[in-house]
């Protein structure tokens, strides 16, 4: 881990800007992508994913299938669960 004040070497880092994203073997158009700023995982292994441009939070089961979508949330950046699992 980098510590404040620590020297670091300048290496060439190969970074792809906006790499393609695939869904079921088909590349998504950039308009279909939502930036993901945060995720949360509950005790059952479900993922809570805020989708910024879609104005929703998608809940994925442990198998990756969509279990539920909570719509009408304006541009969600983050998501959190309380100790009892409430969103």
Long-range contacts (C-beta under 8 A, 24 or more apart in sequence): 37-77, 37-78, 38-77, 38-78, 38-79, 39-79, 40-79, 40-80, 40-81, 40-87, 42-81, 42-85, 43-85, 48-79, 48-81, 48-87, 49-79, 50-76, 50-77, 50-78, 50-79, 51-76, 52-76, 52-77, 57-87
